[in-house]
Structure formats: C-alpha cells, structure tokens
Amino acid sequence: MAKKFSELRAGMSQAARERSDAQAKVMLAEMPLNELRQARGLSQTMLAEVLHVQQPSIAKIEKRTDMYLSTLRSHIEAMGGKLEVIARFPDGLVKINNFSELSS
C-alpha cells in the first residue's frame, strides 16, 4: 500500500528535508508556461476561457520560445500573476520598467 507523503517526509532526516525544500524552491522558481499553468491548477481550456481564445491557442503559446511581451503578460495575468522583466548582471538585478505601461 502506498504511503502518504507526510509519513514519508516524517521519516526523513532534518538534513534531507532541508535539501528537499531547497530543491523544491529551485524547481518552483523556474518552469515553462505549461507547468506554471498546471501548478496553478488551471487547464488549457480554463485559461482559454479567461483569455477569450480557443484552447489550441493556449497550447500554441505554451510551445513558443519567442513571443510578444504583451502576449506573455496577458497569459501570466490570466493565471493571477504579474509579469516583471528583470535583467541579471554580475553585479546585480535591474527591473526594466519600460514595459510596465503596456496595456493588457
């Protein structure tokens, strides 16, 4: 019989739980759009309804490697999020604010 996750976790050492938590944070910090949508508990159909498009359009967006920021912003906002564009440099991060005034 399968064990509950809480039982398995209780049997882990403190160090193992800490490693697991750190790895989970890394995995949640970066993910493709389809995984983000699934993690938010949304289907492609549900997201399509919010965006007033057909489900195949959502599938197409999730497979894209290049898109308009306005398209990505709409997609993220439909999932309840907010899109921010951040540049990473060796000496720090810079939030790019040119795009904050784009209308959805």
C-alpha positions as CSV (number, residue, x, y, z in Angstrom):
1,M,0.0,0.0,0.0
2,A,1.2,3.5,-0.8
3,K,2.4,5.7,2.0
4,K,1.2,9.3,2.5
5,F,3.7,12.0,1.6
6,S,3.5,13.3,5.1
7,E,4.6,9.9,6.5
8,L,7.5,9.7,4.1
9,R,8.6,13.2,5.0
10,A,8.4,12.5,8.7
11,G,10.8,9.6,8.2
12,M,13.4,11.8,6.6
13,S,16.3,13.3,8.4
14,Q,16.3,17.1,9.0
15,A,19.2,17.5,6.5
16,A,17.2,15.5,3.9
17,R,14.1,17.7,4.5
18,E,16.2,20.8,4.1
19,R,17.7,19.5,0.8
20,S,14.3,18.6,-0.4
21,D,12.9,22.0,0.4
22,A,15.8,23.8,-1.3
23,Q,15.4,21.6,-4.4
24,A,11.6,22.3,-4.5
25,K,12.2,26.1,-4.3
26,V,14.6,25.9,-7.2
27,M,12.1,23.9,-9.3
28,L,9.3,26.3,-8.5
29,A,11.4,29.3,-9.3
30,E,11.8,28.3,-12.9
31,M,9.3,26.4,-15.0
32,P,7.8,26.5,-18.5
33,L,4.4,28.1,-19.0
34,N,2.6,24.8,-19.2
35,E,4.0,23.6,-15.9
36,L,3.2,27.0,-14.3
37,R,-0.4,26.7,-15.5
38,Q,-0.7,23.2,-14.1
39,A,0.9,24.3,-10.8
40,R,-1.8,27.0,-10.6
41,G,-4.4,24.3,-11.0
42,L,-5.6,25.5,-14.4
43,S,-6.4,23.6,-17.6
44,Q,-5.7,25.0,-21.1
45,T,-9.5,25.2,-21.5
46,M,-9.9,27.2,-18.3
47,L,-7.2,29.6,-19.3
48,A,-8.6,29.9,-22.8
49,E,-11.9,31.0,-21.4
50,V,-10.3,33.7,-19.3
51,L,-8.4,35.0,-22.3
52,H,-11.4,34.6,-24.7
53,V,-9.4,32.4,-27.1
54,Q,-9.7,28.8,-28.2
55,Q,-7.8,26.1,-26.3
56,P,-5.4,25.3,-29.2
57,S,-4.2,28.9,-28.9
58,I,-3.1,28.2,-25.4
59,A,-1.3,25.1,-26.5
60,K,0.5,27.1,-29.2
61,I,1.5,29.8,-26.8
62,E,2.9,27.3,-24.3
63,K,5.1,25.8,-27.0
64,R,6.5,29.1,-28.2
65,T,10.1,30.1,-27.5
66,D,9.5,33.7,-28.7
67,M,6.5,35.9,-28.2
68,Y,5.4,39.5,-27.6
69,L,5.7,40.7,-24.0
70,S,2.0,41.7,-24.2
71,T,1.1,38.1,-25.0
72,L,3.1,36.8,-22.2
73,R,1.8,39.4,-19.8
74,S,-1.9,38.5,-20.7
75,H,-1.1,34.9,-20.1
76,I,0.5,35.5,-16.7
77,E,-2.2,37.9,-15.6
78,A,-4.9,35.3,-16.6
79,M,-3.2,33.0,-14.1
80,G,-3.4,35.6,-11.4
81,G,0.2,36.8,-11.7
82,K,2.1,39.9,-12.6
83,L,4.9,39.9,-15.3
84,E,8.1,41.7,-14.5
85,V,11.1,42.0,-16.8
86,I,14.3,41.7,-14.9
87,A,17.9,41.8,-16.3
88,R,20.5,39.9,-14.4
89,F,24.1,41.3,-14.4
90,P,27.1,40.0,-12.5
91,D,26.8,43.0,-10.1
92,G,23.0,42.8,-9.6
93,L,19.5,42.8,-10.9
94,V,17.7,45.6,-12.8
95,K,14.0,45.7,-13.2
96,I,13.1,47.0,-16.7
97,N,10.2,49.4,-16.3
98,N,9.7,50.4,-20.0
99,F,7.0,47.7,-20.3
100,S,5.0,48.5,-17.1
101,E,2.7,50.8,-19.0
102,L,1.8,48.3,-21.7
103,S,-1.9,47.7,-21.8
104,S,-3.1,44.1,-21.5
